[in-house]
């Protein structure tokens, strides 16, 4: 039987880090982004790393940027404020950076799969949307997942925002009405699907089915963003879509 002796990491050299699974959200001490599921944790102090941060390669290339070579850095380069070109969120810690082009990627964003498939949903990662995001209603820059039938689109950044806000409501003892308020953040999806399928006889069943599929889409996007989230957290976010 193989015993996990842990790993050493340069930014936490005094203690070993062991791989574990958690259903409680954590902040990664490497990239400073939220996480859940598999992580490397110090057993002696409060120090956590996403698996993708702990095991990041020195460099890599990405399909979306075929002229770039991304180098792994422990902190953002230079003095100016930098943001991830995938999720458009600030880069505050570990980052993959292309010195030639100036692009930056959070380690978790760099590992997002090109295609997500759960049997019903087929979602493809893209660098921009041709139609609006069902969460924010816009086409702002940033990566997004688009369904094969183009019925629904979701920015990676929008899913991240919903995750963080829902976790704050559930785990940080903020206003108990927070979860209810978050449910209004995607108010137009049902109406969008209603218009897409028509409001006549039989339309309700099709709308319900599409809402269920859309909820499933969010759940597998959540899985991609965070690696291995609990079904509870994923279901909360999926519920925003299907209501």
TORMARGU-294559 format. One record per residue: chain; x, y, z of N, C-alpha, C in turn. Coordinates in Angstrom, 3 decimals, decimal comma, padded with zeros to 6 digits. Example, Ala and Ser with C-alpha at 12.3 -4.5 7.8 and 13.67 -1.06 7.14 Angstrom:
2
<node 'A'; <013,190; -005,690; 007,800>; <012,300; -004,500; 007,800>; <013,200; -003,300; 007,800>>
<node 'A'; <012,850; -002,250; 007,080>; <013,670; -001,060; 007,140>; <012,900; 000,030; 007,870>>
! end
This chain:
243
<node 'A'; <000,839; -001,196; 000,000>; <000,000; 000,000; 000,000>; <000,880; 001,253; 000,000>>
<node 'A'; <000,634; 002,151; -000,945>; <001,433; 003,361; -001,067>; <001,013; 004,400; -000,043>>
<node 'A'; <001,994; 004,950; 000,675>; <001,716; 005,966; 001,684>; <002,036; 007,337; 001,116>>
<node 'A'; <001,097; 008,261; 001,254>; <001,297; 009,625; 000,777>; <002,182; 010,374; 001,765>>
<node 'A'; <003,437; 010,608; 001,381>; <004,380; 011,314; 002,259>; <004,325; 012,821; 002,057>>
<node 'A'; <003,497; 013,266; 001,130>; <003,363; 014,693; 000,892>; <004,410; 015,224; -000,065>>
<node 'A'; <004,279; 016,505; -000,383>; <005,222; 017,161; -001,283>; <005,794; 018,399; -000,604>>
<node 'A'; <006,918; 018,843; -001,092>; <007,500; 020,111; -000,648>; <007,203; 021,164; -001,703>>
<node 'A'; <007,031; 022,391; -001,258>; <006,794; 023,477; -002,207>; <007,660; 024,673; -001,828>>
<node 'A'; <008,269; 025,346; -002,818>; <009,203; 026,437; -002,534>; <008,628; 027,579; -001,701>>
<node 'A'; <007,324; 027,869; -001,831>; <006,795; 028,996; -001,059>; <006,352; 028,574; 000,337>>
<node 'A'; <006,463; 027,293; 000,647>; <006,123; 026,794; 001,989>; <007,103; 025,656; 002,323>>
<node 'A'; <008,381; 025,995; 002,450>; <009,427; 024,961; 002,505>; <009,538; 024,201; 003,822>>
<node 'A'; <008,993; 024,718; 004,899>; <009,241; 024,129; 006,217>; <008,356; 022,926; 006,533>>
<node 'A'; <007,217; 022,822; 005,862>; <006,292; 021,721; 006,135>; <005,898; 021,028; 004,845>>
<node 'A'; <005,613; 019,740; 004,929>; <005,113; 018,982; 003,797>; <003,635; 019,315; 003,555>>
<node 'A'; <003,224; 019,222; 002,301>; <001,828; 019,421; 001,928>; <001,252; 018,081; 001,493>>
<node 'A'; <000,061; 017,756; 001,984>; <-000,576; 016,492; 001,642>; <-001,850; 016,721; 000,852>>
<node 'A'; <-002,080; 015,840; -000,106>; <-003,273; 015,931; -000,940>; <-004,485; 015,451; -000,154>>
<node 'A'; <-005,546; 016,268; -000,162>; <-006,779; 015,873; 000,516>; <-007,979; 016,437; -000,232>>
<node 'A'; <-009,143; 015,948; 000,117>; <-010,391; 016,404; -000,494>; <-011,196; 017,163; 000,547>>
<node 'A'; <-011,721; 018,316; 000,166>; <-012,531; 019,094; 001,090>; <-013,829; 019,533; 000,435>>
<node 'A'; <-014,905; 019,537; 001,216>; <-016,186; 020,057; 000,745>; <-016,438; 021,456; 001,293>>
<node 'A'; <-015,430; 022,009; 001,960>; <-015,522; 023,374; 002,486>; <-014,665; 024,281; 001,602>>
<node 'A'; <-015,206; 025,375; 001,105>; <-014,426; 026,282; 000,248>; <-013,181; 026,796; 000,953>>
<node 'A'; <-012,127; 027,028; 000,180>; <-010,879; 027,568; 000,732>; <-010,318; 028,603; -000,228>>
<node 'A'; <-009,438; 029,444; 000,285>; <-008,702; 030,376; -000,557>; <-007,306; 029,814; -000,777>>
<node 'A'; <-006,936; 029,667; -002,033>; <-005,618; 029,139; -002,368>; <-004,549; 030,166; -002,011>>
<node 'A'; <-003,528; 029,741; -001,281>; <-002,446; 030,638; -000,894>; <-001,450; 030,860; -002,020>>
<node 'A'; <-001,667; 030,194; -003,143>; <-000,818; 030,416; -004,298>; <-001,379; 031,471; -005,226>>
<node 'A'; <-002,524; 031,164; -005,840>; <-003,120; 032,100; -006,806>; <-004,090; 033,076; -006,159>>
<node 'A'; <-004,451; 032,846; -004,884>; <-005,387; 033,700; -004,115>; <-006,824; 033,585; -004,614>>
<node 'A'; <-007,124; 032,537; -005,388>; <-008,470; 032,307; -005,884>; <-009,183; 031,262; -005,030>>
<node 'A'; <-010,516; 031,223; -005,140>; <-011,304; 030,255; -004,381>; <-011,087; 028,845; -004,912>>
<node 'A'; <-011,328; 027,871; -004,048>; <-011,203; 026,480; -004,456>; <-012,074; 025,577; -003,614>>
<node 'A'; <-012,220; 024,366; -004,061>; <-012,958; 023,328; -003,336>; <-012,561; 021,992; -003,940>>
<node 'A'; <-012,736; 020,910; -003,206>; <-012,373; 019,600; -003,729>; <-010,936; 019,251; -003,390>>
<node 'A'; <-010,173; 018,773; -004,377>; <-008,793; 018,363; -004,140>; <-007,894; 019,567; -003,906>>
<node 'A'; <-007,045; 019,469; -002,892>; <-006,084; 020,529; -002,603>; <-004,881; 019,925; -001,889>>
<node 'A'; <-003,777; 020,648; -001,910>; <-002,616; 020,295; -001,100>; <-002,634; 021,180; 000,138>>
<node 'A'; <-002,620; 020,549; 001,298>; <-002,775; 021,266; 002,563>; <-001,619; 020,970; 003,505>>
<node 'A'; <-001,190; 022,010; 004,230>; <-000,227; 021,842; 005,309>; <-000,988; 021,368; 006,551>>
<node 'A'; <-000,509; 020,293; 007,163>; <-001,181; 019,734; 008,332>; <-000,845; 020,493; 009,612>>
<node 'A'; <000,138; 021,405; 009,537>; <000,588; 022,097; 010,745>; <000,172; 023,562; 010,797>>
<node 'A'; <-000,238; 024,121; 009,669>; <-000,670; 025,518; 009,657>; <-001,710; 025,716; 008,559>>
<node 'A'; <-002,317; 026,875; 008,538>; <-003,373; 027,156; 007,570>; <-002,756; 027,563; 006,240>>
<node 'A'; <-002,446; 026,584; 005,424>; <-001,851; 026,841; 004,113>; <-002,418; 025,835; 003,127>>
<node 'A'; <-003,002; 026,337; 002,044>; <-003,655; 025,479; 001,057>; <-003,247; 025,894; -000,352>>
<node 'A'; <-003,157; 024,918; -001,228>; <-002,900; 025,170; -002,644>; <-003,837; 024,325; -003,498>>
<node 'A'; <-004,415; 024,955; -004,528>; <-005,081; 024,152; -005,552>; <-004,099; 023,083; -006,042>>
<node 'A'; <-004,612; 021,950; -006,447>; <-003,740; 020,933; -007,030>; <-003,032; 021,486; -008,264>>
<node 'A'; <-003,753; 022,267; -009,072>; <-003,157; 022,823; -010,290>; <-002,087; 023,859; -009,983>>
<node 'A'; <-002,180; 024,511; -008,817>; <-001,146; 025,474; -008,409>; <000,071; 024,751; -007,847>>
<node 'A'; <-000,179; 023,720; -007,038>; <000,918; 022,979; -006,413>; <001,749; 022,223; -007,445>>
<node 'A'; <001,086; 021,747; -008,508>; <001,762; 020,902; -009,496>; <001,954; 021,615; -010,831>>
<node 'A'; <001,968; 022,931; -010,825>; <002,085; 023,699; -012,074>; <003,430; 023,438; -012,756>>
<node 'A'; <003,439; 023,231; -014,070>; <004,700; 023,036; -014,799>; <005,426; 024,373; -014,965>>
<node 'A'; <006,715; 024,359; -015,226>; <007,472; 025,617; -015,403>; <006,974; 026,448; -016,573>>
<node 'A'; <006,480; 025,792; -017,613>; <005,956; 026,512; -018,782>; <004,965; 025,615; -019,514>>
<node 'A'; <004,127; 026,238; -020,347>; <003,200; 025,465; -021,162>; <002,695; 026,337; -022,304>>
<node 'A'; <002,045; 025,700; -023,277>; <001,420; 026,424; -024,384>; <-000,081; 026,163; -024,341>>
<node 'A'; <-000,843; 027,087; -024,949>; <-002,293; 026,956; -024,928>; <-002,849; 027,086; -026,339>>
<node 'A'; <-003,880; 026,308; -026,607>; <-004,495; 026,272; -027,937>; <-004,974; 027,649; -028,377>>
<node 'A'; <-005,481; 028,458; -027,445>; <-006,019; 029,771; -027,819>; <-004,932; 030,783; -028,183>>
<node 'A'; <-003,712; 030,536; -027,722>; <-002,626; 031,490; -027,946>; <-001,443; 030,719; -028,520>>
<node 'A'; <-001,523; 030,367; -029,805>; <-000,531; 029,464; -030,382>; <000,844; 030,098; -030,574>>
<node 'A'; <000,955; 031,419; -030,400>; <002,259; 032,072; -030,510>; <002,881; 032,351; -029,144>>
<node 'A'; <002,189; 031,945; -028,084>; <002,641; 032,257; -026,724>; <003,295; 031,048; -026,058>>
<node 'A'; <004,267; 031,343; -025,226>; <004,813; 030,372; -024,285>; <004,612; 030,970; -022,897>>
<node 'A'; <003,789; 030,326; -022,096>; <003,463; 030,832; -020,766>; <004,454; 030,283; -019,739>>
<node 'A'; <005,051; 031,191; -018,979>; <005,969; 030,831; -017,903>; <005,237; 030,916; -016,569>>
<node 'A'; <005,494; 029,958; -015,692>; <004,870; 029,967; -014,374>; <005,646; 030,892; -013,448>>
<node 'A'; <004,922; 031,838; -012,825>; <005,528; 032,797; -011,900>; <004,802; 032,756; -010,565>>
<node 'A'; <005,533; 033,020; -009,484>; <004,925; 033,035; -008,154>; <004,155; 034,317; -007,865>>
<node 'A'; <004,443; 035,360; -008,637>; <003,731; 036,633; -008,453>; <003,618; 037,346; -009,788>>
<node 'A'; <002,644; 038,237; -009,946>; <002,486; 038,946; -011,223>; <003,741; 039,764; -011,543>>
<node 'A'; <004,138; 039,808; -012,804>; <005,334; 040,557; -013,181>; <005,063; 042,072; -013,232>>
<node 'A'; <006,093; 042,856; -012,969>; <005,982; 044,305; -013,109>; <005,199; 044,961; -011,989>>
<node 'A'; <004,938; 046,240; -012,173>; <004,269; 047,046; -011,150>; <002,807; 047,324; -011,467>>
<node 'A'; <002,407; 047,121; -012,715>; <001,035; 047,457; -013,086>; <000,074; 046,346; -012,677>>
<node 'A'; <-001,181; 046,714; -012,489>; <-002,214; 045,741; -012,138>; <-002,459; 044,807; -013,318>>
<node 'A'; <-002,517; 043,501; -013,045>; <-002,691; 042,529; -014,107>; <-003,962; 041,720; -013,868>>
<node 'A'; <-004,549; 041,215; -014,955>; <-005,761; 040,409; -014,840>; <-005,639; 039,178; -015,725>>
<node 'A'; <-006,390; 038,148; -015,361>; <-006,392; 036,893; -016,120>; <-007,179; 037,081; -017,409>>
<node 'A'; <-006,605; 036,686; -018,537>; <-007,275; 036,858; -019,826>; <-008,406; 035,865; -020,032>>
<node 'A'; <-008,534; 034,883; -019,144>; <-009,641; 033,937; -019,239>; <-010,860; 034,435; -018,479>>
<node 'A'; <-010,686; 034,728; -017,179>; <-011,827; 035,104; -016,345>; <-011,913; 036,601; -016,075>>
<node 'A'; <-010,910; 037,371; -016,516>; <-010,897; 038,831; -016,369>; <-010,814; 039,281; -014,920>>
<node 'A'; <-010,430; 038,379; -014,020>; <-010,259; 038,741; -012,617>; <-008,800; 039,091; -012,350>>
<node 'A'; <-008,569; 039,868; -011,273>; <-007,216; 040,286; -010,937>; <-006,287; 039,098; -010,707>>
<node 'A'; <-005,055; 039,265; -011,114>; <-004,003; 038,299; -010,796>; <-003,288; 038,804; -009,553>>
<node 'A'; <-003,336; 038,020; -008,481>; <-002,759; 038,452; -007,216>; <-001,668; 037,518; -006,711>>
<node 'A'; <-001,486; 036,386; -007,369>; <-000,495; 035,425; -006,910>; <000,038; 034,618; -008,071>>
<node 'A'; <000,058; 033,277; -007,934>; <000,573; 032,417; -008,989>; <-000,091; 032,752; -010,318>>
<node 'A'; <000,713; 032,724; -011,377>; <000,177; 033,081; -012,692>; <001,030; 032,452; -013,788>>
<node 'A'; <000,410; 032,129; -014,902>; <001,125; 031,791; -016,122>; <001,173; 033,060; -016,966>>
<node 'A'; <002,374; 033,486; -017,336>; <002,560; 034,765; -018,024>; <003,372; 034,571; -019,297>>
<node 'A'; <002,896; 035,182; -020,388>; <003,652; 035,191; -021,641>; <004,384; 036,524; -021,745>>
<node 'A'; <005,677; 036,487; -021,661>; <006,471; 037,728; -021,703>; <006,380; 038,402; -023,069>>
<node 'A'; <006,230; 037,616; -024,115>; <006,184; 038,180; -025,469>; <004,904; 038,954; -025,720>>
<node 'A'; <003,761; 038,393; -025,322>; <002,459; 038,984; -025,649>; <001,784; 039,670; -024,461>>
<node 'A'; <002,253; 039,384; -023,258>; <001,668; 040,023; -022,081>; <000,409; 039,363; -021,562>>
<node 'A'; <000,055; 038,189; -022,067>; <-001,144; 037,496; -021,586>; <-000,867; 036,825; -020,244>>
<node 'A'; <-001,938; 036,732; -019,422>; <-001,841; 036,108; -018,105>; <-002,999; 035,143; -017,907>>
<node 'A'; <-002,732; 034,033; -017,227>; <-003,768; 033,049; -016,924>; <-003,589; 032,539; -015,498>>
<node 'A'; <-004,707; 032,547; -014,717>; <-004,682; 031,820; -013,451>; <-004,396; 030,348; -013,740>>
<node 'A'; <-003,682; 029,639; -012,863>; <-003,440; 028,207; -013,103>; <-004,713; 027,399; -013,310>>
<node 'A'; <-005,773; 027,655; -012,521>; <-007,015; 026,909; -012,709>; <-007,672; 027,229; -014,046>>
<node 'A'; <-007,605; 028,480; -014,460>; <-008,174; 028,853; -015,760>; <-007,385; 028,229; -016,899>>
<node 'A'; <-006,060; 028,173; -016,736>; <-005,219; 027,572; -017,771>; <-005,558; 026,113; -017,988>>
<node 'A'; <-006,124; 025,459; -016,962>; <-006,439; 024,031; -017,043>; <-007,891; 023,751; -017,412>>
<node 'A'; <-008,671; 024,771; -017,753>; <-010,057; 024,525; -018,143>; <-010,104; 023,665; -019,403>>
<node 'A'; <-010,929; 022,610; -019,414>; <-011,014; 021,752; -020,602>; <-011,697; 022,461; -021,766>>
<node 'A'; <-011,287; 022,118; -022,968>; <-011,860; 022,720; -024,169>; <-013,310; 022,304; -024,373>>
<node 'A'; <-013,652; 021,087; -023,981>; <-015,006; 020,576; -024,161>; <-015,474; 019,932; -022,869>>
<node 'A'; <-016,724; 020,216; -022,478>; <-017,349; 019,588; -021,328>; <-018,537; 018,775; -021,818>>
<node 'A'; <-018,654; 017,559; -021,323>; <-019,725; 016,671; -021,762>; <-020,190; 015,843; -020,585>>
<node 'A'; <-021,513; 015,846; -020,307>; <-022,025; 015,018; -019,213>; <-023,134; 014,079; -019,682>>
<node 'A'; <-023,218; 013,843; -020,976>; <-024,255; 012,973; -021,511>; <-025,389; 013,746; -022,145>>
<node 'A'; <-025,766; 014,883; -021,542>; <-026,814; 015,740; -022,096>; <-026,241; 017,038; -022,646>>
<node 'A'; <-025,318; 017,626; -021,903>; <-024,762; 018,926; -022,280>; <-023,438; 018,753; -023,007>>
<node 'A'; <-023,279; 019,477; -024,084>; <-022,018; 019,505; -024,811>; <-021,625; 020,977; -024,896>>
<node 'A'; <-020,617; 021,351; -024,130>; <-020,216; 022,748; -024,022>; <-018,792; 022,918; -024,517>>
<node 'A'; <-018,583; 023,975; -025,283>; <-017,255; 024,215; -025,840>; <-016,708; 025,549; -025,325>>
<node 'A'; <-015,455; 025,529; -024,898>; <-014,802; 026,739; -024,414>; <-014,445; 027,635; -025,592>>
<node 'A'; <-014,738; 028,925; -025,469>; <-014,429; 029,873; -026,539>; <-013,863; 031,151; -025,932>>
<node 'A'; <-013,167; 031,934; -026,736>; <-012,545; 033,160; -026,237>; <-013,491; 034,350; -026,261>>
<node 'A'; <-014,587; 034,239; -027,007>; <-015,567; 035,318; -027,029>; <-016,926; 034,761; -027,430>>
<node 'A'; <-017,972; 035,501; -027,096>; <-019,335; 035,063; -027,374>; <-019,909; 035,785; -028,580>>
<node 'A'; <-020,663; 035,043; -029,374>; <-021,374; 035,658; -030,497>; <-022,766; 036,123; -030,067>>
<node 'A'; <-023,284; 035,575; -028,956>; <-024,547; 036,026; -028,375>; <-024,333; 036,265; -026,889>>
<node 'A'; <-025,336; 036,807; -026,215>; <-025,135; 037,286; -024,852>; <-025,026; 036,165; -023,828>>
<node 'A'; <-024,300; 036,466; -022,747>; <-024,168; 035,561; -021,611>; <-025,475; 035,565; -020,829>>
<node 'A'; <-025,950; 034,390; -020,412>; <-027,224; 034,297; -019,694>; <-027,132; 034,813; -018,269>>
<node 'A'; <-025,923; 035,053; -017,781>; <-025,781; 035,585; -016,433>; <-025,746; 037,109; -016,436>>
<node 'A'; <-024,796; 037,696; -017,171>; <-024,631; 039,158; -017,141>; <-025,367; 039,857; -018,275>>
<node 'A'; <-025,797; 039,111; -019,300>; <-026,507; 039,715; -020,417>; <-025,620; 040,446; -021,395>>
<node 'A'; <-024,310; 040,292; -021,249>; <-023,394; 041,009; -022,128>; <-022,513; 040,089; -022,947>>
<node 'A'; <-021,657; 040,703; -023,759>; <-020,699; 039,969; -024,585>; <-019,271; 040,411; -024,259>>
<node 'A'; <-019,040; 040,822; -023,013>; <-017,742; 041,348; -022,630>; <-016,633; 040,342; -022,912>>
<node 'A'; <-015,401; 040,836; -023,089>; <-014,273; 039,928; -023,333>; <-014,102; 038,935; -022,191>>
<node 'A'; <-013,474; 037,836; -022,497>; <-013,252; 036,794; -021,510>; <-013,764; 035,464; -022,012>>
<node 'A'; <-013,197; 034,394; -021,515>; <-013,586; 033,070; -021,965>; <-014,991; 032,740; -021,504>>
<node 'A'; <-015,635; 031,866; -022,255>; <-016,999; 031,457; -021,933>; <-017,218; 030,035; -022,438>>
<node 'A'; <-018,222; 029,388; -021,876>; <-018,660; 028,092; -022,389>; <-019,947; 028,293; -023,170>>
<node 'A'; <-019,983; 027,730; -024,367>; <-021,127; 027,883; -025,271>; <-021,665; 026,496; -025,606>>
<node 'A'; <-022,987; 026,375; -025,555>; <-023,586; 025,085; -025,894>; <-023,486; 024,838; -027,394>>
<node 'A'; <-023,495; 023,570; -027,755>; <-023,373; 023,196; -029,160>; <-024,523; 023,746; -029,992>>
<node 'A'; <-025,702; 023,871; -029,356>; <-026,870; 024,381; -030,082>; <-027,000; 025,900; -029,967>>
<node 'A'; <-026,045; 026,547; -029,283>; <-026,047; 028,001; -029,091>; <-027,256; 028,502; -028,308>>
<node 'A'; <-027,878; 027,622; -027,503>; <-029,036; 028,040; -026,710>; <-028,620; 028,819; -025,476>>
<node 'A'; <-027,483; 028,460; -024,889>; <-027,048; 029,177; -023,692>; <-025,531; 029,361; -023,697>>
<node 'A'; <-025,127; 030,453; -023,066>; <-023,725; 030,846; -022,991>; <-023,454; 031,370; -021,588>>
<node 'A'; <-022,301; 031,068; -021,061>; <-021,942; 031,548; -019,729>; <-020,467; 031,926; -019,685>>
<node 'A'; <-020,200; 033,178; -019,273>; <-018,824; 033,589; -019,020>; <-018,242; 032,792; -017,861>>
<node 'A'; <-016,990; 032,418; -017,957>; <-016,292; 031,803; -016,831>; <-016,302; 032,766; -015,640>>
<node 'A'; <-016,114; 034,052; -015,904>; <-016,090; 035,045; -014,821>; <-017,422; 035,125; -014,091>>
<node 'A'; <-018,541; 034,988; -014,808>; <-019,859; 035,063; -014,167>; <-020,086; 033,878; -013,235>>
<node 'A'; <-019,676; 032,683; -013,670>; <-019,823; 031,513; -012,813>; <-018,963; 031,673; -011,567>>
<node 'A'; <-017,760; 032,222; -011,716>; <-016,891; 032,443; -010,563>; <-017,538; 033,396; -009,560>>
<node 'A'; <-018,145; 034,464; -010,062>; <-018,784; 035,439; -009,178>; <-019,927; 034,803; -008,394>>
<node 'A'; <-020,745; 034,016; -009,069>; <-021,857; 033,359; -008,392>; <-021,361; 032,383; -007,330>>
<node 'A'; <-020,286; 031,684; -007,633>; <-019,720; 030,755; -006,662>; <-019,275; 031,476; -005,403>>
<node 'A'; <-018,472; 032,519; -005,579>; <-017,927; 033,227; -004,430>; <-019,038; 033,844; -003,589>>
<node 'A'; <-020,019; 034,449; -004,234>; <-021,102; 035,083; -003,494>; <-021,951; 034,053; -002,749>>
<node 'A'; <-022,209; 032,903; -003,380>; <-023,023; 031,893; -002,708>; <-022,264; 031,293; -001,528>>
<node 'A'; <-020,945; 031,134; -001,674>; <-020,149; 030,614; -000,561>; <-020,149; 031,585; 000,608>>
<node 'A'; <-020,045; 032,870; 000,306>; <-020,090; 033,870; 001,372>; <-021,400; 033,777; 002,134>>
<node 'A'; <-022,482; 033,580; 001,405>; <-023,796; 033,485; 002,041>; <-023,913; 032,240; 002,904>>
<node 'A'; <-023,328; 031,137; 002,455>; <-023,496; 029,872; 003,169>; <-022,499; 029,676; 004,306>>
<node 'A'; <-021,261; 030,179; 004,129>; <-020,213; 029,840; 005,074>; <-019,728; 031,004; 005,933>>
<node 'A'; <-019,988; 032,235; 005,535>; <-019,437; 033,373; 006,268>; <-020,471; 034,123; 007,089>>
<node 'A'; <-021,656; 033,528; 007,251>; <-022,699; 034,090; 008,110>; <-023,081; 035,519; 007,729>>
<node 'A'; <-023,165; 035,772; 006,422>; <-023,656; 037,075; 005,980>; <-025,178; 037,035; 005,984>>
<node 'A'; <-025,794; 038,085; 005,485>; <-027,248; 038,213; 005,481>; <-027,905; 036,937; 004,962>>
<node 'A'; <-028,854; 036,422; 005,717>; <-029,516; 035,179; 005,346>; <-030,325; 035,306; 004,054>>
<node 'A'; <-030,633; 036,530; 003,658>; <-031,379; 036,734; 002,414>; <-030,471; 036,715; 001,183>>
<node 'A'; <-029,164; 036,552; 001,427>; <-028,217; 036,652; 000,322>; <-028,476; 035,619; -000,765>>
<node 'A'; <-028,706; 034,370; -000,368>; <-028,949; 033,340; -001,370>; <-030,186; 033,651; -002,193>>
<node 'A'; <-031,245; 034,167; -001,520>; <-032,465; 034,505; -002,242>; <-032,201; 035,641; -003,228>>
<node 'A'; <-031,391; 036,606; -002,805>; <-031,060; 037,720; -003,692>; <-030,260; 037,238; -004,896>>
<node 'A'; <-029,364; 036,275; -004,677>; <-028,537; 035,778; -005,764>; <-029,364; 035,096; -006,843>>
<node 'A'; <-030,515; 034,576; -006,448>; <-031,352; 033,877; -007,416>; <-031,915; 034,825; -008,471>>
<node 'A'; <-031,850; 036,115; -008,229>; <-032,341; 037,084; -009,208>; <-031,233; 037,534; -010,159>>
<node 'A'; <-030,043; 036,996; -009,980>; <-028,918; 037,438; -010,795>; <-029,020; 036,977; -012,250>>
<node 'A'; <-029,814; 035,934; -012,523>; <-030,019; 035,474; -013,897>; <-031,517; 035,449; -014,167>>
<node 'A'; <-032,141; 036,631; -014,241>; <-033,593; 036,667; -014,323>; <-034,159; 036,367; -015,700>>
<node 'A'; <-033,342; 036,391; -016,730>; <-033,889; 036,373; -018,088>; <-033,812; 035,025; -018,779>>
<node 'A'; <-033,189; 034,019; -018,156>; <-032,980; 032,775; -018,881>; <-034,283; 032,085; -019,240>>
<node 'A'; <-035,216; 031,975; -018,284>; <-036,469; 031,288; -018,580>; <-037,213; 031,995; -019,705>>
<node 'A'; <-037,233; 033,340; -019,647>; <-037,891; 034,087; -020,711>; <-037,194; 033,911; -022,046>>
<node 'A'; <-035,866; 033,848; -022,003>; <-035,099; 033,641; -023,229>; <-035,434; 032,296; -023,845>>
<node 'A'; <-035,483; 031,263; -022,994>; <-035,802; 029,931; -023,501>; <-037,249; 029,856; -023,980>>
<node 'A'; <-038,141; 030,584; -023,279>; <-039,551; 030,609; -023,687>; <-039,672; 031,176; -025,099>>
<node 'A'; <-038,955; 032,283; -025,343>; <-038,996; 032,901; -026,660>; <-038,343; 032,003; -027,714>>
<node 'A'; <-037,298; 031,315; -027,289>; <-036,568; 030,459; -028,227>; <-037,447; 029,297; -028,696>>
<node 'A'; <-038,249; 028,733; -027,775>; <-039,038; 027,552; -028,104>; <-040,499; 027,861; -028,426>>
<node 'A'; <-040,884; 029,112; -028,202>; <-042,279; 029,467; -028,456>; <-043,120; 029,255; -027,221>>
<node 'A'; <-044,112; 030,101; -027,027>; <-044,907; 030,042; -025,802>; <-046,211; 029,309; -025,948>>
<node 'A'; <-046,436; 028,644; -027,041>; <-047,708; 027,970; -027,277>; <-047,801; 026,638; -026,571>>
<node 'A'; <-048,813; 025,837; -026,991>; <-049,053; 024,533; -026,371>; <-047,810; 023,654; -026,499>>
<node 'A'; <-047,461; 023,018; -025,396>; <-046,298; 022,138; -025,391>; <-044,998; 022,869; -025,138>>
<node 'A'; <-045,033; 024,220; -025,183>; <-043,806; 024,979; -024,982>; <-043,263; 024,849; -023,580>>
<node 'A'; <-044,173; 024,722; -022,584>; <-043,725; 024,644; -021,195>; <-042,821; 023,464; -020,938>>
<node 'A'; <-043,156; 022,305; -021,519>; <-042,324; 021,125; -021,331>; <-040,942; 021,301; -021,919>>
<node 'A'; <-040,880; 021,923; -023,097>; <-039,579; 022,142; -023,726>; <-038,753; 023,130; -022,919>>
<node 'A'; <-039,413; 024,200; -022,414>; <-038,703; 025,184; -021,607>; <-038,154; 024,539; -020,342>>
<node 'A'; <-038,998; 023,717; -019,680>; <-038,551; 023,040; -018,464>; <-037,341; 022,172; -018,747>>
<node 'A'; <-037,389; 021,428; -019,853>; <-036,275; 020,552; -020,208>; <-035,017; 021,353; -020,471>>
<node 'A'; <-035,144; 022,467; -021,183>; <-033,968; 023,288; -021,479>; <-033,400; 023,913; -020,212>>
<node 'A'; <-034,285; 024,305; -019,282>; <-033,809; 024,854; -018,017>; <-033,021; 023,802; -017,242>>
<node 'A'; <-033,533; 022,545; -017,272>; <-032,819; 021,471; -016,585>; <-031,449; 021,260; -017,210>>
<node 'A'; <-031,390; 021,292; -018,528>; <-030,112; 021,114; -019,209>; <-029,185; 022,284; -018,899>>
<node 'A'; <-029,736; 023,507; -018,871>; <-028,919; 024,673; -018,564>; <-028,348; 024,581; -017,158>>
<node 'A'; <-029,173; 024,116; -016,210>; <-028,681; 023,922; -014,856>; <-027,554; 022,912; -014,819>>
<node 'A'; <-027,694; 021,831; -015,603>; <-026,624; 020,845; -015,699>; <-025,376; 021,440; -016,314>>
<node 'A'; <-025,547; 022,353; -017,273>; <-024,405; 023,004; -017,899>; <-023,602; 023,780; -016,872>>
<node 'A'; <-024,297; 024,517; -016,007>; <-023,594; 025,293; -014,988>; <-022,843; 024,371; -014,045>>
<node 'A'; <-023,475; 023,257; -013,676>; <-022,826; 022,351; -012,736>; <-021,521; 021,796; -013,298>>
<node 'A'; <-021,501; 021,449; -014,586>; <-020,260; 020,892; -015,121>; <-019,232; 021,996; -015,397>>
<node 'A'; <-019,686; 023,249; -015,615>; <-018,740; 024,359; -015,717>; <-018,083; 024,596; -014,364>>
<node 'A'; <-018,889; 024,548; -013,301>; <-018,355; 024,683; -011,950>; <-017,294; 023,614; -011,701>>
<node 'A'; <-017,593; 022,376; -012,099>; <-016,643; 021,286; -011,927>; <-015,332; 021,585; -012,645>>
<node 'A'; <-015,434; 022,171; -013,842>; <-014,236; 022,483; -014,615>; <-013,424; 023,587; -013,967>>
<node 'A'; <-014,098; 024,607; -013,448>; <-013,403; 025,746; -012,868>; <-012,659; 025,362; -011,594>>
<node 'A'; <-013,291; 024,540; -010,760>; <-012,728; 024,250; -009,445>; <-012,164; 022,846; -009,312>>
<node 'A'; <-012,296; 022,026; -010,319>; <-011,679; 020,722; -010,285>; <-012,602; 019,618; -009,816>>
<node 'A'; <-013,172; 019,759; -008,628>; <-013,980; 018,671; -008,081>; <-014,902; 019,200; -006,987>>
<node 'A'; <-015,854; 020,072; -007,319>; <-016,681; 020,664; -006,278>; <-017,719; 019,705; -005,731>>
<node 'A'; <-018,212; 020,006; -004,550>; <-019,260; 019,180; -003,981>; <-020,554; 019,368; -004,755>>
<node 'A'; <-021,382; 018,350; -004,763>; <-022,651; 018,418; -005,478>; <-023,537; 019,511; -004,899>>
<node 'A'; <-023,405; 019,774; -003,606>; <-024,220; 020,810; -002,972>; <-023,938; 022,171; -003,570>>
<node 'A'; <-022,667; 022,539; -003,655>; <-022,306; 023,854; -004,183>; <-022,719; 023,961; -005,644>>
<node 'A'; <-022,413; 022,937; -006,409>; <-022,761; 022,965; -007,828>; <-024,265; 023,068; -008,027>>
<node 'A'; <-025,031; 022,371; -007,183>; <-026,494; 022,398; -007,306>; <-027,048; 023,770; -006,994>>
<node 'A'; <-026,430; 024,476; -006,046>; <-026,890; 025,835; -005,712>; <-026,773; 026,731; -006,930>>
<node 'A'; <-025,605; 026,670; -007,589>; <-025,390; 027,527; -008,767>; <-026,316; 027,099; -009,895>>
<node 'A'; <-026,451; 025,784; -010,106>; <-027,345; 025,298; -011,149>; <-028,768; 025,724; -010,902>>
<node 'A'; <-029,152; 025,839; -009,614>; <-030,501; 026,247; -009,264>; <-030,819; 027,667; -009,711>>
<node 'A'; <-029,792; 028,515; -009,778>; <-030,026; 029,891; -010,218>; <-030,548; 029,909; -011,654>>
<node 'A'; <-030,018; 028,968; -012,459>; <-030,407; 028,904; -013,861>; <-031,818; 028,351; -014,016>>
<node 'A'; <-032,141; 027,289; -013,273>; <-033,369; 026,539; -013,542>; <-034,597; 027,131; -012,886>>
<node 'A'; <-034,458; 028,144; -012,045>; <-035,623; 028,736; -011,399>; <-036,385; 029,634; -012,373>>
! end
